[in-house]
Amino acid sequence: MTFIGEFDLVHPLLYPPGSVVLLLGNEAIARGAIEAGLGFAAAYPGTPSTEILESLADVAEHYGFYVEWSVNEKVAFESAYAASLCGVRSLTAMKHVGLNVAADALMSSAYIGVEAGFLIVSAEDPDMWSSQNEQDNRYYGLHAYIPVFEAYSPWEAKELVKYAFNFSEKFKHPVIFRSTTRVSHSSGPVKFDVVPSLKSTGRFVKDPSRFALVPAHARKLRVKLIEKWRSICEEVNNSPFNKYIDNGSRRLIICCGTGYGYLMDCLKILGVEGKVNILKISTTVPAPRRLILDALGGCDVALVIEELEPILERDVKAMAFEEGVECEIHGKDLIPLIGELNIDKLIHGVAKFMDVPVPSNFLNPLKCNIEIPTRPPTLCSGCPHRASFLELKWALAKSGVRDVIFAGDIGCYSLGVDEPFKVQDIMLEMGGGIGSANGLAHASNQFIVAIMGDSTFYHACIPALINSVYNKSPMLVMVLDNRITAMTGHQPHPGSGFTATGARVDEVKIEDIARGVGVKCVETIDPFNVKDSIDKLVKAIKFVLENRTVALVNSRRACTLMVVSNARRRGVRIPRYLVDLELCRACGICYNQLSCPAITPMPDKKASIDPILCFGCSVCMQICPFNAIKPSETPSKDWEEVWRVN
Amino acid sequence: MINEFNVVVCGVGGQGILTFSRILASAAVKLGYNVRVGETLGMSQRGGIVQSFIRFGLGVLSPLIPVGGADVVVSLDYIEALRVFKYASRDSTIIINSNTIPPVSVLIGDGRMPSLSDVVKVYGEVTNKIYVLDADGLAIKAGLPTATNIVLLGFLCKLFQEILPPNILRDTVAENVPSRYVRENILAFDLGFNVNKFDLGL
């Protein structure tokens, strides 16, 4: 075993073949793609998929492949897909709900097929740690006739990604690699293999009968697709990642994806290792029919373990029915359907199936009998969104507008759903705010505000903005432009002015887009300038009320976390703010209405600012009616400079 | 080689829990173990809860520790120790930093703040291997106030030297922190390692 980590600057993906490196599941997926000769990768960030493209971008120059953060998942998919048609091995990665955005292209890609290996990584989020739903994208595989492979660990993920690329190229067909939070965001040791020479450009060979899906072509391709699917169904029986462990039992457990790891732990805890036959499946769609029937054949009773939907279970039951196999098959009657799996949840079903008792610690888990205070996620101290929300609410009040619907969207600003802001009344999906605002504007008599972030604006809001202008939908569109895709950890977008690999490019300005599509009232505010922001917001609100159409306000200030980390790296002093207790009258505006985590009430209700949490945004100072808040030092020129990140 | 060793680390976003996990897991990889780290993050960068599960041993491992399955619970914030109570058993060793970042909910008067002795009492009903130390204070002494995590790692290493050889763990610390802070981090590790029972808050 080679030890790694002697040099703290070496990127984990750059260790030499033979190294055993502790990798995050997403890094393992990236490494697998590199070892498969990846030439092109495109993605849109989204938890838990982000680190795949992020780590590829870090080493793109070293290995010589092309990487981009695309404007959304659909464009990422189409771009990577087209690269494959040029003979370049390519990958696109997205969170599960991102595949909805790319679904139109996904369905067509199965008809056309691919040239070089093409992998779609769908990183899913059972339990919704950071998502609006827990959809199971293996259904997309069934829906589109695209194979879906899934791994149980980082080390298996790397190998399975390589296998998936070869599989894709062999059948000239796309492959979905399904990961989940507990694969993508768990780490484990991964052994590195050789990186082959890669191809980052190829040639597109014209063949409209295959590549241009007019109905006449599509009908023929549909026939071919079904033929191809039959050979894929046969081939998955030969996958080395499907493993049958025959322990000479009359009981069988079939599992896939993360289920395998949890199952092995449960069997160990229950003391029944080696007492049941196990069929571990990595090619869940299509299910390997021959392997399943062979395994079922010698058994009286079987259990299917899979996270979320009973996809494999239904296949296994159908196969048993079709072939007249006399085996009792269990699945979601014993295994939870909702949320992610873990040992605690799985052990009850496995114990019942194995007919052994559940250990007492699982039956009566320890319970803490004192109340634990909650720590809900909040906007960071100094976050420009907090200032924008306050200014928006004050401007609406000043304009005498009371009955307001806030159509929200997905990003850090989703946290505005809670007190004291409550400015996210509806939140559907990425880009959904302005589309629903359009409906609300025509179907209600309330005042409509659509709120979205900058990355979300580029992602899916522009068509809806055009729609609102065209259909004269009275609404205030407020973009919270913090210059970066912040929620997922600061990935650049078309307004940031640099690419995934750090190259400088021209910004695509939100205001230019708005004016270009015909928005007549476009204002830019700096949320850290409270008075001016409120004035401009009042002006925009007035415009909406008088003209019964769209006004757009772009609230532009870089993400504080990004700025503070730049300041620390450059050694720039961050000015802190202090409360003058002589002047403070305990009105509570700063901690109640701004609710910055750095500001807390003292027992006498006067305010106190934590100097460690204060990032010097100055907003509390501007809103204090008694001038009781002052900077500890005059902000330096360097401090002003560090905010102009791009 | 031990069959299985499970460590739960908890605290609040920004306390270096992921670095703690990475160092411990990297050391276990060096020792030839199979390793799995699972993390529960949610939206932690924004003041939320972080829990990390480090498992190493022989054979297949899933990324989460079962209830009652922790050999060690390390809490960088004493309140957060309460949230992972279900992972403890009478065989568990509990290591708690004596400080807390007060939850905003408490500061705005919504909920009562448990005291350190409440936490010790809760765990005391299950195990007698509870260690409370002023890791924040030792980190300041090491010249790096953010090295609370490394102080606690040093103390963990002291208690489990047979499983975690100190020289290997110390080297792994050096390899996994920014090069300009290696000296302070090693000092923090050693201060944690050299804590004696008179320094403990019990």
Interface residues (C-beta under 8 A of the other chain):
Chain A: M1 F3 I4 G5 E6 F7 D8 L9 V20 L22 W129 S130 Y152 S153 R182 H185 S186 S187 G188 P189 T258 Y260 G261 Y262 M264 D265 K268 I269 N342 I343 D344 I347 N361 F362 P365 L366 K367 C368 N369 I370 E371 I372 P373 T374 R375 P376 P377 T378 L379 C380 C412 L415 M487 G489 L561 Y591 P597 T600 P601
Chain B: V12 S21 R22 A25 S26 V29 K30 G32 N34 V35 R36 V37 G38 E39 T40 L41 G42 M43 S44 Q45 R46 G47 G48 I49 G59 V60 L61 S62 P63 L64 I65 P66 V67 G68 G69 I79 L82 R83 F85 K86 A88 S89 P103 V104 S105 V106 L107 I108 G109 D110 G111 R112 M113 P114 D118 V122 V126 T172 E175 N176 V177 P178 S179
